[in-house]
Amino acid sequence: GLQWGSSVAQAAQRRGLCRRGIATAAMTIAALDSAALRDLAARQQNGAAADVLEVLRAAAAEKGVGLDAEALPAALDAQLSALPSSQRAAFCIPKKRTMPTDPKVANLDDDSVYLVGNSLGLQPRKTREYVNAELDSWSELGVNGHFSGRKTEWLAIDELVMDGTAAVVGALPSEVANMNSLTMNLHLLLISFYRPKGSRTKILYEADAFGSDFFAFESQVRLHGLDPAEALVPVRARGGSDETLRTEDIVKAIKDAGDSLAVVCFGTVQYYTGQYFDVETITAAAHSVGAAAIWDCAHAVGNVDLKLHDWGVDGACWCSYKYLNAGPGGIGGFFVHEKHHGKNLNLLAGWWGQKKSTRFNMSHIWQPEEGASAWRLSNPPVLQTVSLLASLELFGKSSMAELRGRSLLLTGYLELLLQQGPLAEFPDVLSILTPSEPRARGCQLSIKFATSKGSEETFAGLERRGIVVDHRKPNVIRVAPAPLYSTFMDVFLFVRALGEALRETGEAPPAKRAKA
């Protein structure tokens, strides 16, 4: 992937690249190769929002069909499924018969339309093999598996996923560790970076942060004997038609807090709205007032092309069971920038943070590992680690830049179909909560309904048709075409089913309900 700094010269270089890049309006479907997807991602990151629409419209024109014709997703899948960024065949796709599907409206032998990787990723086919291999090691070797496991000795099992993890989040291998769970890792980061002193006591966060993040902030503030009502600074959307946060408002809030601010912590991609925050700009703003920048990457890792090292992020954490497909309750991820390595930051120590060469000496003298590994507490869970490995090997066949380009087309196509279909047919019933600018979102679109009853009834109608998405209270259905395995046909079938489900609900006019 392209790595850019923030200097004026590099910005000019970026603009030059965009001028020399692909001519999207004239692009043929056959020209959609890995390089074209990487270029599309780079252009989008630099503000060329129209490129995604141009590619899709050019593809429809080439086929001589409308954007809502079934021939278009078939043609796009035929071309793009051969690229390394499409690994659908390497995943287990649940059949509709294993879901709460109604045989009256769906063929139970069909694959389900699985668009909920933002909640739980699908199982890679290799996962069962890798997990069973370690179970065999346990049964055959017992404790000796620590020194001679199937993939590697268990003592070093997490080293198998270090390079792959670093590649996915844009980090150096020394900056990442795989351990614990997301909220535990967030607490560990706050132990190191939230060190209130004098007037610098505040944590700035998004007002609608995921509940577990808020509880971490609140409890850390209390651990320091401070009042959360005074130490926590929520940033809210403007309201009205502005339901997502503006970068300039976040930066202003940081500047206004000034030297009272100790930490800025946001979710990189907001779990509810799907908004992708400008990590580089917000991180720089935090640093400008002397605060640390910590990011919860739960909905970003494996979804967008992160550059945690280049952006100067101080610390980050994530789970691996969403877009990283490591299975329910999968091992957490952890990042600390190399500028903090060896700087004696406060941390909670455990024996797995000791140097590997002296760990089993059982000495009471603290000799930490280099980098993020110093924050490890205990030996890694073997079965969770190899589950993550099975997925990271699939990510390693492509690049996050190529996956991001593919994702832009998938979600752009989803947005176009929604605009031409359900949003046009039911303008007073639903809207898209997620930002329309491609670089301000990941793969997820959050569809907001006028009423919670309408969203629940529509969700039930989708379930009956073998469509797997998720409902978030009070009135949002989240749809996430994960680029590693979702297809354009998945998107087409979802939008068609959404229209059918909407016509069945009490939200639809009587004539449309009768027709349905």
C-alpha positions in Angstrom: 0.0 0.0 0.0 1.0 3.6 -0.5 2.5 5.3 2.5 2.4 9.1 2.6 3.5 11.7 5.1 1.8 15.1 5.6 4.4 17.4 4.0 3.4 19.8 1.2 5.8 18.1 -1.2 4.3 14.7 -0.5 0.8 16.1 -0.9 1.8 17.5 -4.3 3.2 14.0 -5.2 -0.1 12.5 -4.2 -2.0 14.8 -6.5 0.4 14.0 -9.3 -0.2 10.3 -8.8 -4.0 10.9 -9.0 -3.5 12.7 -12.3 -1.4 9.8 -13.7 -3.8 7.2 -12.3 -6.4 5.1 -13.9 -9.0 6.8 -16.1 -11.9 5.4 -14.2 -14.7 6.7 -16.5 -13.1 4.7 -19.4 -12.2 1.6 -17.5 -13.4 -1.8 -18.7 -14.4 -4.6 -16.4 -11.4 -6.6 -17.6 -9.1 -3.8 -16.5 -10.3 -4.2 -12.9 -7.2 -6.0 -11.6 -5.2 -5.8 -8.4 -3.3 -2.7 -9.4 -6.5 -0.9 -10.4 -8.0 -1.7 -7.0 -4.9 -0.4 -5.2 -5.0 2.7 -7.3 -8.7 3.3 -6.6 -8.0 3.1 -2.9 -5.2 5.6 -3.1 -7.3 8.0 -5.2 -10.2 7.7 -2.7 -7.9 8.4 0.2 -6.9 11.6 -1.5 -10.4 12.8 -2.0 -11.5 11.4 -5.4 -14.9 10.3 -4.1 -16.5 10.2 -7.6 -14.1 7.4 -8.8 -16.1 4.6 -7.2 -19.3 5.7 -8.9 -17.5 6.2 -12.2 -16.2 2.6 -12.2 -19.6 1.1 -11.4 -21.4 3.2 -14.1 -18.7 2.4 -16.7 -19.1 -1.3 -15.9 -22.9 -1.1 -16.3 -22.5 0.9 -19.6 -20.1 -1.7 -20.9 -22.6 -4.5 -20.2 -25.4 -2.4 -21.6 -27.5 -2.8 -18.5 -28.8 -0.6 -15.6 -27.0 -0.5 -12.3 -29.8 -2.5 -10.8 -29.6 -5.4 -13.4 -28.5 -8.8 -12.2 -26.1 -9.1 -15.0 -23.9 -6.3 -13.5 -23.0 -8.1 -10.2 -22.5 -11.3 -12.1 -20.0 -9.7 -14.4 -18.1 -7.9 -11.6 -17.9 -11.1 -9.6 -16.6 -13.0 -12.6 -13.8 -10.6 -13.0 -12.9 -9.8 -9.4 -13.3 -13.2 -7.9 -10.1 -14.3 -9.6 -8.1 -11.6 -7.7 -6.2 -12.4 -4.5 -8.4 -9.9 -2.6 -11.3 -12.3 -3.1 -10.9 -15.4 -0.9 -14.6 -16.5 -0.7 -13.7 -20.1 -1.6 -11.5 -20.3 1.4 -14.4 -19.7 3.8 -17.3 -21.7 5.1 -20.5 -20.0 3.9 -23.5 -21.0 6.0 -26.4 -22.5 4.0 -29.8 -20.9 4.3 -31.2 -24.1 5.9 -29.0 -23.5 8.9 -30.4 -20.0 9.4 -34.0 -19.0 10.5 -35.1 -19.1 6.8 -38.6 -19.6 5.6 -38.7 -22.2 2.8 -41.8 -20.5 1.4 -39.7 -17.5 0.3 -36.1 -18.9 0.0 -34.3 -22.0 -1.3 -32.8 -23.7 1.7 -30.0 -25.2 -0.4 -28.6 -21.8 -1.4 -25.8 -20.1 0.5 -27.0 -17.5 2.9 -26.3 -13.9 2.1 -23.8 -13.2 5.0 -23.3 -9.4 5.5 -22.5 -9.3 9.1 -18.7 -9.7 9.3 -18.8 -6.5 11.4 -20.2 -8.7 14.2 -18.6 -12.1 13.6 -16.5 -13.0 10.6 -16.9 -16.3 8.8 -14.8 -19.4 9.5 -11.8 -20.0 7.2 -11.8 -23.6 6.0 -8.2 -24.0 7.4 -9.3 -23.1 10.9 -10.7 -26.6 11.7 -7.5 -28.2 10.4 -5.2 -25.9 12.4 -7.2 -26.2 15.6 -7.4 -30.0 15.3 -3.7 -30.2 14.7 -3.0 -28.5 18.1 -5.6 -30.7 19.8 -3.7 -33.7 18.4 -0.5 -32.3 19.7 -2.1 -31.9 23.1 -3.4 -35.5 23.1 -0.2 -37.0 21.8 2.5 -34.8 23.4 0.9 -33.5 26.6 3.1 -30.8 28.2 5.8 -31.5 25.6 3.7 -29.6 23.1 5.1 -26.5 24.6 8.4 -27.4 23.0 7.4 -29.3 19.8 3.8 -28.4 18.6 2.5 -29.1 15.1 2.8 -25.6 13.7 5.5 -24.5 16.1 6.2 -25.0 19.8 3.4 -23.5 21.9 5.9 -21.3 23.8 6.3 -19.3 20.6 2.9 -19.8 19.0 2.0 -16.1 19.0 5.1 -15.4 16.9 3.3 -17.1 14.0 0.8 -14.2 13.8 3.0 -11.2 14.6 4.1 -10.3 11.0 0.6 -10.9 9.6 -1.0 -8.7 12.3 1.5 -6.0 11.7 0.8 -6.0 8.0 -3.0 -5.7 8.5 -2.7 -2.7 10.9 0.2 -0.9 9.2 2.7 -1.4 12.0 6.2 -2.8 12.6 6.2 -6.3 14.0 7.8 -5.0 17.2 4.8 -2.7 17.7 2.1 -5.4 17.9 1.1 -8.2 20.3 -1.8 -10.7 20.2 -3.2 -11.2 23.7 -6.1 -10.9 26.0 -9.4 -9.3 24.8 -10.1 -5.8 23.5 -11.3 -4.2 26.7 -8.5 -5.7 28.7 -6.0 -4.3 26.2 -7.7 -0.9 26.3 -7.2 -0.9 30.1 -3.5 -1.8 29.6 -3.1 1.1 27.2 -4.9 3.5 29.6 -2.6 2.3 32.5 0.4 3.4 30.3 -1.0 6.6 28.7 -3.6 8.0 31.1 -1.4 9.4 33.8 -3.3 12.4 35.2 -1.1 15.0 36.8 -1.9 18.6 37.8 -4.6 20.0 35.5 -4.0 17.4 32.8 -6.7 14.9 33.8 -9.2 14.6 31.0 -10.1 11.9 28.5 -11.8 13.1 25.3 -14.0 10.5 23.5 -17.0 10.2 21.2 -20.2 10.6 23.1 -21.7 7.5 21.6 -18.7 5.3 22.1 -19.2 1.5 22.5 -20.3 0.8 26.1 -17.3 -1.2 27.0 -15.0 1.6 26.0 -16.9 4.1 28.1 -16.8 1.7 31.1 -13.0 1.5 30.7 -12.7 5.3 30.7 -15.0 5.7 33.6 -13.3 3.1 35.8 -9.8 4.3 34.9 -10.8 7.8 36.0 -12.1 6.5 39.3 -9.0 4.5 39.9 -7.1 7.8 40.0 -9.6 9.2 42.5 -11.2 11.6 40.0 -14.8 12.4 39.2 -15.9 11.0 35.7 -18.3 13.9 35.4 -15.3 16.3 35.4 -12.6 14.2 33.7 -14.6 12.7 30.8 -15.1 15.0 27.8 -17.7 13.6 25.3 -17.8 15.0 21.7 -21.2 15.0 20.2 -22.6 15.3 16.7 -24.2 18.6 15.9 -27.7 17.0 15.7 -30.5 17.5 13.2 -29.3 16.2 9.9 -25.7 16.0 11.3 -25.8 12.5 12.9 -22.1 11.8 12.6 -19.1 13.7 13.9 -17.2 16.3 11.9 -13.4 16.2 12.0 -13.3 19.9 12.5 -15.5 19.7 15.6 -13.3 16.9 17.1 -10.2 19.0 16.5 -11.8 22.1 18.0 -12.8 20.1 21.1 -9.2 19.0 21.4 -7.9 22.5 21.1 -10.5 23.8 23.5 -9.5 21.2 26.1 -5.9 22.2 25.6 -3.5 21.2 28.4 -6.2 19.7 30.5 -6.3 16.8 28.1 -4.4 13.6 28.9 -5.8 11.2 26.3 -8.0 11.2 23.2 -9.6 7.8 22.5 -12.0 7.1 19.6 -13.3 4.0 17.8 -11.5 4.1 14.4 -14.7 3.0 12.7 -17.8 3.9 14.8 -19.6 0.7 15.5 -23.2 2.1 15.1 -22.9 4.7 12.3 -20.0 3.1 10.4 -18.2 6.4 10.3 -14.4 6.1 9.6 -12.6 8.8 11.6 -9.7 10.8 10.2 -7.1 9.0 12.4 -4.1 11.0 11.2 -5.6 14.4 11.7 -7.2 13.7 15.1 -3.9 12.0 16.3 -1.9 15.1 15.3 -4.4 17.4 17.0 -4.1 15.4 20.2 -0.3 15.6 20.1 -0.4 19.3 19.5 -1.9 19.8 23.0 0.4 17.3 24.6 -2.2 14.4 24.8 -1.8 10.8 23.8 -4.0 9.3 21.0 -5.4 5.8 21.6 -7.6 4.1 19.0 -10.1 1.2 19.4 -9.7 -0.5 16.0 -12.4 -3.2 16.5 -14.4 -2.2 13.5 -11.4 -1.1 11.4 -8.9 -3.9 11.5 -9.3 -6.1 8.4 -11.8 -3.5 7.1 -9.8 -0.4 6.2 -6.2 0.2 5.3 -4.7 1.3 8.6 -1.3 3.0 8.9 -0.9 3.0 12.7 2.8 3.5 12.6 2.9 6.2 9.9 0.0 8.1 11.5 2.0 8.3 14.8 -0.8 6.6 16.9 0.4 6.1 20.4 -1.6 3.0 21.2 -4.4 0.9 19.7 -6.3 -2.3 20.5 -8.8 -4.5 18.6 -10.6 -7.7 18.6 -10.1 -10.4 16.0 -13.5 -12.0 15.7 -15.0 -9.4 13.3 -13.3 -8.7 10.0 -10.2 -10.8 11.1 -12.4 -14.0 11.2 -10.6 -15.6 14.2 -13.7 -17.0 15.8 -16.1 -16.0 18.6 -14.2 -14.5 21.5 -11.0 -14.5 19.5 -7.7 -13.2 20.8 -7.3 -9.5 21.1 -4.8 -7.2 19.4 -2.5 -4.6 20.8 -0.3 -1.8 19.4 2.2 0.6 21.0 4.2 2.9 18.7 8.0 2.3 18.7 8.6 5.8 19.9 7.4 4.6 23.3 9.5 1.4 23.4 12.1 1.3 26.2 10.8 4.5 27.7 9.7 3.0 31.0 6.0 3.6 30.6 3.8 2.4 33.4 2.5 -1.0 32.7 1.0 -4.0 34.4 3.7 -6.7 34.2 3.4 -10.5 33.8 5.9 -13.3 33.1 5.2 -13.4 29.4 6.5 -9.8 29.1 9.9 -11.0 30.3 12.6 -11.6 27.8 12.2 -15.0 26.2 15.8 -15.9 27.0 15.3 -15.5 30.8 11.6 -16.0 31.2 12.0 -19.5 32.7 14.7 -18.5 35.1 11.9 -17.5 37.4 13.9 -14.5 38.5 12.1 -11.6 40.3 14.2 -9.1 38.3 12.1 -7.4 35.6 13.8 -7.7 32.2 11.1 -6.8 29.7 10.9 -7.9 26.0 11.5 -5.2 23.4 8.4 -3.4 22.0 4.8 -4.2 22.5 5.7 -7.7 23.7 6.6 -6.2 27.1 2.9 -5.7 27.8 2.1 -9.4 27.5 0.9 -10.9 30.7 0.5 -14.7 30.2 1.2 -17.4 27.7 -1.0 -17.1 24.5 -4.1 -19.3 24.1 -3.0 -21.8 21.4 -6.3 -22.6 19.8 -7.3 -18.9 19.5 -3.9 -18.1 18.0 -4.0 -20.7 15.3 -7.6 -19.7 14.5 -6.3 -16.2 13.9 -3.4 -17.6 11.8 -5.8 -19.3 9.4 -7.4 -16.0 8.6 -4.2 -13.9 8.5 -2.8 -16.3 5.9 -5.7 -15.3 3.6 -5.1 -11.6 4.2 -1.5 -12.3 3.3 -2.4 -13.4 -0.2 -3.4 -9.8 -1.0 -2.8 -6.4 0.6 -5.0 -4.1 2.6 -4.7 -1.5 -0.2 -6.2 -4.0 -2.7 -8.9 -5.1 -0.2 -9.8 -1.5 0.4 -10.2 -0.9 -3.3 -12.5 -3.9 -3.6 -14.4 -2.8 -0.5 -15.0 0.7 -2.0 -16.7 -0.9 -5.0 -18.8 -3.3 -2.9 -20.1 -0.7 -0.5 -20.4 1.9 -3.3 -22.6 -0.6 -5.2 -24.6 -1.2 -2.1 -25.2 2.5 -1.6 -26.2 3.0 -5.3 -28.7 0.1 -5.2 -30.2 1.4 -2.0 -30.6 4.9 -3.4 -32.2 3.6 -6.6 -34.4 1.1 -4.9 -35.6 1.1 -1.2 -34.6 4.7 -0.4 -36.5 5.9 -3.5 -39.5 3.7 -2.8 -39.7 4.4 0.9 -38.2 7.9 1.4 -40.0 8.5 4.7 -39.2 5.1 6.1 -35.4 4.7 5.9 -32.2 6.6 5.3 -28.5 5.9 5.4 -26.8 6.9 8.6 -23.3 6.3 7.4 -21.3 9.1 5.7 -21.7 9.1 1.9 -18.1 10.1 1.3 -16.2 6.8 0.7 -13.1 7.7 2.7 -15.3 8.5 5.7 -16.6 5.0 6.0 -15.4 1.4 5.9 -17.5 -1.4 4.4 -20.5 -1.0 6.7 -23.6 1.0 5.9 -26.0 1.6 8.7 -29.6 1.9 7.5 -31.8 4.0 9.9 -35.5 3.4 10.0 -38.2 5.9 11.0 -39.4 3.6 13.8 -37.9 0.8 15.8 -41.0 -1.3 14.9 -40.2 -0.9 11.2 -36.6 -1.9 11.7 -37.5 -5.0 13.7 -40.1 -6.1 11.2 -37.8 -5.6 8.3 -35.0 -7.4 10.0 -37.4 -10.4 10.6 -38.3 -10.3 6.9 -34.7 -10.4 5.9 -34.0 -13.3 8.2 -36.9 -15.3 6.6 -35.1 -14.9 3.3 -31.7 -16.1 4.5 -30.2 -12.7 4.7 -27.8 -12.4 7.6 -27.3 -8.8 8.9 -27.7 -7.3 12.4 -30.1 -5.0 14.1 -29.0 -2.4 16.6 -31.4 -0.7 18.9 -33.4 1.4 18.6 -33.8 1.5 14.8 -30.7 0.6 12.7 -29.8 -2.4 10.5 -26.1 -2.7 9.9 -25.0 -4.2 6.5 -21.3 -5.0 6.0 -20.0 -6.6 2.8 -16.6 -7.8 4.1 -14.3 -7.5 1.1 -12.4 -10.8 1.7 -15.4 -13.0 1.1 -18.6 -10.9 0.2 -19.6 -10.6 -3.4 -21.5 -8.1 -5.6 -24.2 -10.7 -6.0 -24.6 -10.8 -2.2 -25.2 -7.0 -2.3 -27.7 -7.4 -5.1 -29.6 -10.1 -3.4 -29.7 -8.2 -0.1 -31.2 -5.1 -1.7 -33.8 -7.1 -3.5 -34.7 -8.9 -0.3 -34.8 -5.6 1.6 -37.4 -4.2 -0.8 -39.5 -7.3 -0.4 -39.3 -7.2 3.4 -40.2 -3.5 3.5 -43.3 -4.1 1.4 -44.5 -6.7 4.0 -44.1 -4.4 7.0 -46.6 -2.1 8.6 -44.4 0.8 7.4 -45.4 0.2 3.8 -48.6 1.8 2.3 -51.6 -0.7 2.2 -51.4 -1.1 -1.6 -47.7 -2.2 -1.4 -48.4 -4.6 1.5 -51.2 -6.2 -0.5 -48.9 -6.6 -3.5 -46.3 -8.2 -1.3 
